Amino acid sequence: MEIQFLGTGAGQPAKARNVSSLVLKLLDEINEVWMFDCGEGTQRQILETTIRPRKVKKIFITHLHGDHIFGLPGFLSSRAFQANEEQTDLDIYGPAGIKSFVMTSLRNSGSRLPYHINFHELDANSLGKIMETDKFVVYAEQLDHTIFCVGYRVMQKDLEGTLDADALKTAGVPFGPLFGKVKNGQDVVLEDGTKIVAKDFISAPKKGKIITILGDTRKTDSSVRLGLGADVLVHESTYGKGDEKIAKAHGHSTNMQAAKVAKEASAKRLLLNHISARFLGRDCKKMELDAQTIFENTHLVRDLEEVKI
């Protein structure tokens, strides 16, 4: 499981940072890639990665500001051009209005998609658990921005314990049907009368990962709730230390406020993104170091960076 950042800038593209988009790679878990926001130029950024657009099965939009959605019609159209691969349907989750934006763009540009898009529009009355599969649950909650904006909490369900095959062989269990019974939690008795207790050969269930990905927001209790105990918390850091007034006026957060959210949420790791173009290399390093005075395990990400979870 990895997160790769396709765009880490705020507002408009810059030389070092494209606008907002990231992907959660779940290839080992479910052979899918989930995208969060799709700012202008996202499909160009993908060309610098190993991401296959057809693997993107779900797109989660935080809000309808242009730097988070202007790349979506182009990406959806280009996803259809891979004729040598099977056409697969796609789900888009996002604030009410996302369907109108996408369909109007496709219709007015004469674009035809050979796959179906399932839209799941969100408003203040449809938040909470928005998606569940046999392996993942996704929650959404409203943040505090200048327009309706949400954050997402992706929870991997606990993983079943694994079978210790070597220990079973050592205990004299022949490979075959008996292995399957023990793996399914069933005790077995060998021909010599030895009883094999299944739980002795199966590891304890492994706790699933929690990934919190927030849209643009002022510091708010919703951010803390979404980030509770998260293995990774992705939080915007449009502004730096001392910029609290301008951040509040524009509906954003500073690096210090993001660090406070991570600390209050007892998150394990904080990744800062959505960086204003006025912050260059040394400025960004200072933003990271400043935030670390509040939450030590803080890292300010860069475009195309990949983070293992």
Secondary structure as the mmCIF struct_conf table of DSSP 4:
data_model
#
loop_
_struct_conf.conf_type_id
_struct_conf.id
_struct_conf.beg_label_comp_id
_struct_conf.beg_label_asym_id
_struct_conf.beg_label_seq_id
_struct_conf.end_label_comp_id
_struct_conf.end_label_asym_id
_struct_conf.end_label_seq_id
STRN STRN1 GLU A 2 GLY A 7
STRN STRN2 GLY A 9 GLY A 9
BEND BEND1 ALA A 10 GLN A 12
BEND BEND2 LYS A 15 ALA A 16
BEND BEND3 VAL A 19 SER A 20
STRN STRN3 SER A 21 LEU A 26
HELX_RH_AL_P HELX_RH_AL_P1 LEU A 27 ILE A 30
BEND BEND4 ASN A 31 ASN A 31
STRN STRN4 GLU A 32 PHE A 36
TURN_TY1_P TURN_TY1_P1 GLU A 40 GLY A 41
HELX_RH_AL_P HELX_RH_AL_P2 THR A 42 ILE A 46
TURN_TY1_P TURN_TY1_P2 LEU A 47 GLU A 48
BEND BEND5 THR A 49 THR A 50
HELX_RH_3T_P HELX_RH_3T_P1 PRO A 53 LYS A 55
STRN STRN5 VAL A 56 PHE A 60
HELX_RH_AL_P HELX_RH_AL_P3 GLY A 66 ILE A 69
TURN_TY1_P TURN_TY1_P3 PHE A 70 GLY A 71
HELX_RH_AL_P HELX_RH_AL_P4 LEU A 72 ARG A 79
TURN_TY1_P TURN_TY1_P4 ALA A 80 PHE A 81
TURN_TY1_P TURN_TY1_P5 ALA A 83 ASN A 84
BEND BEND6 GLU A 85 GLU A 85
STRN STRN6 LEU A 90 PRO A 95
TURN_TY1_P TURN_TY1_P6 ALA A 96 GLY A 97
HELX_RH_AL_P HELX_RH_AL_P5 ILE A 98 ASN A 108
TURN_TY1_P TURN_TY1_P7 SER A 109 GLY A 110
BEND BEND7 PRO A 114 TYR A 115
STRN STRN7 ILE A 117 LEU A 122
TURN_TY1_P TURN_TY1_P8 ALA A 124 ASN A 125
BEND BEND8 SER A 126 SER A 126
STRN STRN8 GLY A 128 GLU A 132
BEND BEND9 ASP A 134 LYS A 135
STRN STRN9 PHE A 136 GLN A 142
BEND BEND10 HIS A 145 ILE A 147
STRN STRN10 VAL A 150 GLN A 156
HELX_LH_PP_P HELX_LH_PP_P1 LYS A 157 ASP A 158
STRN STRN11 LEU A 159 LEU A 159
HELX_LH_PP_P HELX_LH_PP_P2 GLU A 160 THR A 162
STRN STRN12 LEU A 163 LEU A 163
HELX_RH_AL_P HELX_RH_AL_P6 ALA A 165 THR A 170
TURN_TY1_P TURN_TY1_P9 ALA A 171 GLY A 172
HELX_LH_PP_P HELX_LH_PP_P3 VAL A 173 PRO A 174
BEND BEND11 PHE A 175 GLY A 176
HELX_RH_AL_P HELX_RH_AL_P7 PRO A 177 LYS A 183
TURN_TY1_P TURN_TY1_P10 ASN A 184 GLY A 185
STRN STRN13 VAL A 188 VAL A 189
TURN_TY1_P TURN_TY1_P11 GLU A 191 ASP A 192
BEND BEND12 GLY A 193 GLY A 193
STRN STRN14 LYS A 195 ILE A 196
HELX_RH_3T_P HELX_RH_3T_P2 ALA A 198 PHE A 201
STRN STRN15 ILE A 202 ILE A 202
HELX_LH_PP_P HELX_LH_PP_P4 SER A 203 PRO A 205
STRN STRN16 LYS A 206 LYS A 206
HELX_LH_PP_P HELX_LH_PP_P5 LYS A 207 LYS A 209
STRN STRN17 ILE A 210 ILE A 213
BEND BEND13 ASP A 216 ASP A 216
BEND BEND14 LYS A 219 LYS A 219
HELX_RH_AL_P HELX_RH_AL_P8 ASP A 221 GLY A 227
TURN_TY1_P TURN_TY1_P12 LEU A 228 GLY A 229
BEND BEND15 ASP A 231 ASP A 231
STRN STRN18 VAL A 232 GLU A 236
STRN STRN19 TYR A 239 TYR A 239
TURN_TY1_P TURN_TY1_P13 LYS A 241 GLY A 242
HELX_RH_AL_P HELX_RH_AL_P9 GLU A 244 HIS A 250
TURN_TY1_P TURN_TY1_P14 GLY A 251 GLY A 251
STRN STRN20 THR A 254 THR A 254
HELX_RH_AL_P HELX_RH_AL_P10 ASN A 255 ALA A 265
TURN_TY1_P TURN_TY1_P15 SER A 266 SER A 266
BEND BEND16 LYS A 268 LYS A 268
STRN STRN21 LEU A 270 ASN A 273
STRN STRN22 ILE A 275 ILE A 275
TURN_TY1_P TURN_TY1_P16 ALA A 277 ARG A 278
HELX_RH_AL_P HELX_RH_AL_P11 GLY A 281 GLN A 292
TURN_TY1_P TURN_TY1_P17 THR A 293 ILE A 294
BEND BEND17 GLU A 296 ASN A 297
STRN STRN23 THR A 298 LEU A 300
TURN_TY1_P TURN_TY1_P18 ASP A 303 LEU A 304
STRN STRN24 GLU A 306 LYS A 308
#
